[in-house]
Amino acid sequence: MFDYTGRIVRAAAGRDKGGLLCVVGVDQEGQRLLLADGKRRKYARPKAKKLGHVEMLADGFRHPAIQKLKQGETLSDRELRRALAAFRDQLEV
């Protein structure tokens, strides 16, 4: 299975449709992505979503929090929110 950790995605289905989320891992079976945004969905309790229910937005987004996540270190929800806000700002420009 491809490692999606650290990618920024947009929810394409469900209650959080249209929201930006970060992939923080993959479930045990490898069929669902574990997603968090640091506010509604905390890092400690990520949302599991099927790959078809998200739209991949960025792979190479450079932010210290994303790099930390890719290295396997834990993040605070504050760091995750700031990384998503920086990505959102980059999209608007």
Backbone torsions as a table, in degrees:
resi	resn	phi	psi	omega
1	MET	NA	139.4	178.5
2	PHE	-68.2	143.0	179.5
3	ASP	-88.1	109.5	-178.4
4	TYR	-94.3	0.5	-175.6
5	THR	-56.1	130.3	178.6
6	GLY	92.8	-4.5	179.5
7	ARG	-81.4	146.9	176.6
8	ILE	-95.8	131.9	-177.6
9	VAL	-131.4	161.8	172.6
10	ARG	-115.8	131.9	178.6
11	ALA	-67.9	126.9	-178.6
12	ALA	-101.3	-9.5	-178.8
13	ALA	-151.3	155.9	175.8
14	GLY	98.2	-174.8	-177.1
15	ARG	-61.9	-32.3	-177.9
16	ASP	-96.3	23.3	-178.1
17	LYS	-54.3	131.1	179.5
18	GLY	90.1	-10.6	-178.3
19	GLY	-82.7	148.8	176.1
20	LEU	-86.0	134.8	179.7
21	LEU	-138.1	161.0	176.7
22	CYS	-115.6	137.8	177.6
23	VAL	-78.4	118.2	-179.2
24	VAL	-104.7	-2.8	177.8
25	GLY	168.8	-173.5	178.2
26	VAL	-130.1	143.7	-178.2
27	ASP	-69.0	174.8	-175.0
28	GLN	-60.2	-38.0	-178.3
29	GLU	-79.7	-16.2	180.0
30	GLY	79.7	15.6	-177.6
31	GLN	-103.4	-15.6	-177.1
32	ARG	-127.9	145.7	175.4
33	LEU	-90.7	143.5	175.6
34	LEU	-98.3	118.3	-171.3
35	LEU	-118.4	144.3	176.7
36	ALA	-145.5	153.1	175.3
37	ASP	-124.5	-5.5	176.9
38	GLY	86.2	-9.2	-178.9
39	LYS	-120.5	-73.7	178.5
40	ARG	-74.4	-36.1	179.3
41	ARG	-122.0	108.2	-174.9
42	LYS	-75.5	159.5	179.1
43	TYR	-62.1	-36.0	-177.7
44	ALA	-71.2	-24.2	179.7
45	ARG	-131.0	73.4	-177.1
46	PRO	-70.0	155.4	177.4
47	LYS	-86.7	131.9	176.6
48	ALA	-91.8	125.2	178.5
49	LYS	-134.9	144.7	175.6
50	LYS	-69.3	151.0	-177.9
51	LEU	-58.1	-33.9	-179.7
52	GLY	-72.8	-12.1	-178.2
53	HIS	-97.4	10.6	177.4
54	VAL	-131.6	156.1	176.6
55	GLU	-113.2	118.7	-180.0
56	MET	-70.8	129.6	-178.1
57	LEU	-109.7	-48.6	-173.8
58	ALA	-139.4	139.7	176.3
59	ASP	-110.1	-43.5	-174.2
60	GLY	-102.0	30.7	-179.7
61	PHE	-67.9	123.5	-177.2
62	ARG	-96.4	112.6	174.5
63	HIS	-152.3	142.0	-178.1
64	PRO	-55.4	-37.7	-179.8
65	ALA	-66.4	-40.2	179.7
66	ILE	-67.5	-40.8	177.9
67	GLN	-62.8	-40.4	178.2
68	LYS	-61.9	-42.2	179.1
69	LEU	-64.1	-42.8	179.6
70	LYS	-65.2	-26.7	178.7
71	GLN	-82.2	-3.5	177.1
72	GLY	91.7	7.6	178.8
73	GLU	-84.3	156.5	178.5
74	THR	-82.0	153.1	-179.2
75	LEU	-116.0	155.0	168.5
76	SER	-90.1	158.6	178.4
77	ASP	-63.8	-32.2	178.7
78	ARG	-62.6	-45.2	178.2
79	GLU	-61.6	-40.7	-179.8
80	LEU	-65.8	-43.5	177.6
81	ARG	-61.2	-41.2	-179.6
82	ARG	-66.6	-37.7	178.5
83	ALA	-65.7	-42.8	179.3
84	LEU	-67.9	-35.7	177.0
85	ALA	-65.7	-40.4	178.1
86	ALA	-64.4	-39.6	177.9
87	PHE	-66.2	-42.5	178.5
88	ARG	-60.7	-42.4	176.8
89	ASP	-62.3	-38.2	179.5
90	GLN	-66.4	-35.3	178.9
91	LEU	-67.5	-36.8	-175.4
92	GLU	-74.9	-22.6	-177.7
93	VAL	-78.0	NA	NA
